[in-house]
Amino acid sequence: SKIIPCLVVQTPFDSSVKGLLLSILLRVDEILGTTYHEKSMKSHATVDMLVGTVSNVCIRHVALLVCDEVQNLANNKNGKALVGVLTQLINNSGISIAFVGTPSSTPFFEQALHLARRTVGLHYGPLEYNEYFIDLCETLWSYQYVKSKAELTEGIIIWLYEHCGGLVSVLISLIHDA
């Protein structure tokens, strides 16, 4: 059996349960060349049928399911229903699910005991301007692939910090785009 070590799917903007389950099947099909999504669409599968199908597919093929953009759950009335289905998926298949989102999703997961106990709160905020930030800038700067390489100065590092606010993803984008 082919195993997908880490399957990443986006949480639907409307927190659609059926949309997420079909998205999981579609991603598995894209990676493995299977036809789970097509078969589910042809059979007009209900949400209950899809939970069973996705559970079986995950047991056979998925080690870790990553649900990105989970702040969509917190901002939608269907969020609790979707988390309930994901909890059922965890219980049925035994796979691990990682939720990735902005800090606005934290209160949503903390409001109910069964959700709070399933979450590990890794939070990545802005970096302070210190030696670590400077080292990170130097490391990223060393990956320049340009015709005329520029030297990293203290002024450039300060400019980078002022424009990224200590956010690593913005820092990477600034250096990349420059």
C-alpha positions as CSV (number, residue, x, y, z in Angstrom):
1,S,0.0,0.0,0.0
2,K,1.3,3.5,-0.8
3,I,1.6,5.8,2.1
4,I,1.3,9.6,2.1
5,P,3.4,10.7,5.0
6,C,1.7,14.2,5.3
7,L,-1.5,15.1,3.4
8,V,-2.2,18.9,3.4
9,V,-5.7,20.1,2.7
10,Q,-7.3,23.6,3.1
11,T,-10.2,24.0,5.4
12,P,-13.1,25.2,3.2
13,F,-13.9,28.9,3.7
14,D,-17.6,28.0,4.5
15,S,-16.5,25.1,6.8
16,S,-18.4,22.6,4.6
17,V,-18.0,19.1,6.0
18,K,-18.7,17.5,2.6
19,G,-16.3,19.9,0.9
20,L,-13.4,19.0,3.2
21,L,-14.0,15.3,3.0
22,L,-14.2,15.4,-0.8
23,S,-11.0,17.6,-0.8
24,I,-9.2,14.9,1.2
25,L,-10.2,12.3,-1.3
26,L,-9.2,14.5,-4.2
27,R,-5.7,15.2,-2.8
28,V,-5.2,11.4,-2.2
29,D,-6.3,10.8,-5.8
30,E,-3.9,13.5,-7.1
31,I,-1.0,12.0,-5.2
32,L,-1.6,8.3,-5.6
33,G,-3.5,8.2,-8.9
34,T,-6.6,6.6,-7.3
35,T,-10.3,7.3,-8.1
36,Y,-11.8,7.7,-4.6
37,H,-13.1,11.2,-5.3
38,E,-14.7,10.2,-8.6
39,K,-16.4,7.2,-7.1
40,S,-17.8,9.2,-4.3
41,M,-19.1,11.9,-6.6
42,K,-20.8,9.2,-8.9
43,S,-22.5,7.6,-5.9
44,H,-23.8,10.9,-4.5
45,A,-22.3,9.9,-1.2
46,T,-23.8,11.4,2.0
47,V,-21.6,12.9,4.7
48,D,-21.9,9.7,6.7
49,M,-20.8,7.6,3.8
50,L,-17.9,10.0,3.1
51,V,-16.7,9.8,6.7
52,G,-16.5,6.1,6.3
53,T,-14.7,6.3,3.0
54,V,-12.3,8.9,4.1
55,S,-11.6,6.9,7.3
56,N,-10.8,3.8,5.2
57,V,-8.6,5.8,2.8
58,C,-6.7,7.5,5.7
59,I,-6.2,4.1,7.4
60,R,-4.7,2.7,4.2
61,H,-2.8,5.7,2.9
62,V,-2.3,8.7,5.2
63,A,0.0,9.1,8.2
64,L,-0.7,12.7,9.1
65,L,-3.6,14.9,7.9
66,V,-2.8,18.6,8.0
67,C,-5.9,20.9,7.9
68,D,-4.6,24.4,7.0
69,E,-6.6,27.6,7.4
70,V,-8.5,26.4,10.4
71,Q,-9.4,30.0,11.3
72,N,-12.2,29.4,8.8
73,L,-13.8,27.1,11.4
74,A,-13.7,29.8,14.1
75,N,-15.4,32.3,11.8
76,N,-18.2,30.1,10.6
77,K,-21.3,28.6,12.2
78,N,-20.5,25.2,10.6
79,G,-17.1,25.1,12.3
80,K,-18.3,22.9,15.2
81,A,-19.9,20.4,12.9
82,L,-16.7,20.1,10.9
83,V,-14.6,19.6,14.0
84,G,-17.0,17.0,15.1
85,V,-16.5,15.1,11.8
86,L,-12.7,15.5,12.1
87,T,-12.9,14.1,15.7
88,Q,-15.0,11.2,14.3
89,L,-12.3,10.7,11.6
90,I,-9.6,10.6,14.3
91,N,-11.5,8.0,16.3
92,N,-12.4,5.9,13.3
93,S,-9.1,5.9,11.5
94,G,-6.5,6.5,14.3
95,I,-4.6,9.0,12.2
96,S,-3.2,12.2,13.6
97,I,-4.6,15.5,12.4
98,A,-2.7,18.8,12.7
99,F,-4.7,22.0,12.6
100,V,-2.8,25.1,11.2
101,G,-4.2,28.6,11.4
102,T,-4.0,32.1,12.7
103,P,-4.2,33.0,16.4
104,S,-7.9,33.9,15.9
105,S,-8.6,30.1,15.9
106,T,-7.2,29.5,19.4
107,P,-10.4,30.6,21.3
108,F,-12.5,28.3,19.1
109,F,-10.5,25.3,20.1
110,E,-10.3,26.3,23.8
111,Q,-14.1,26.8,24.2
112,A,-14.9,23.1,24.5
113,L,-13.1,20.5,26.6
114,H,-13.0,17.8,23.9
115,L,-11.4,20.3,21.5
116,A,-8.9,21.8,24.0
117,R,-7.5,18.5,25.0
118,R,-6.8,17.6,21.3
119,T,-4.8,20.7,20.6
120,V,-1.2,21.5,21.3
121,G,-0.7,25.2,21.2
122,L,2.4,26.0,19.2
123,H,2.3,29.7,18.5
124,Y,4.7,31.5,16.3
125,G,4.6,35.2,16.8
126,P,6.9,38.0,15.7
127,L,10.6,37.8,16.5
128,E,12.3,40.4,18.5
129,Y,15.2,42.4,17.0
130,N,18.0,40.5,18.6
131,E,21.0,38.3,17.7
132,Y,18.6,35.5,16.6
133,F,16.9,37.8,14.1
134,I,20.3,39.0,12.8
135,D,21.5,35.4,12.4
136,L,18.3,34.5,10.6
137,C,18.8,37.4,8.2
138,E,22.4,36.4,7.6
139,T,21.4,32.8,6.9
140,L,18.6,33.8,4.5
141,W,20.8,36.4,2.8
142,S,23.5,33.7,2.1
143,Y,21.0,31.9,-0.3
144,Q,21.1,34.8,-2.8
145,Y,21.2,33.6,-6.3
146,V,21.8,36.8,-8.3
147,K,24.2,38.1,-10.8
148,S,25.7,40.7,-8.5
149,K,25.7,39.6,-4.9
150,A,25.1,42.3,-2.3
151,E,26.6,42.4,1.1
152,L,24.3,42.4,4.1
153,T,24.8,45.5,6.3
154,E,23.4,46.5,9.6
155,G,21.3,49.1,7.8
156,I,19.7,46.5,5.6
157,I,18.9,44.3,8.6
158,I,17.2,47.2,10.4
159,W,15.3,48.0,7.2
160,L,14.2,44.3,7.0
161,Y,13.0,44.3,10.6
162,E,11.1,47.5,10.2
163,H,9.3,46.2,7.1
164,C,8.6,42.6,8.3
165,G,7.7,43.5,11.9
166,G,9.6,40.4,13.0
167,L,7.3,38.0,11.0
168,V,9.5,35.3,9.5
169,S,7.2,34.7,6.5
170,V,7.3,38.4,5.6
171,L,11.0,38.5,6.1
172,I,11.5,35.5,3.7
173,S,9.2,37.2,1.1
174,L,11.1,40.5,1.3
175,I,14.5,38.8,0.8
176,H,13.1,36.6,-2.0
177,D,11.4,39.4,-3.9
178,A,14.4,41.7,-3.5
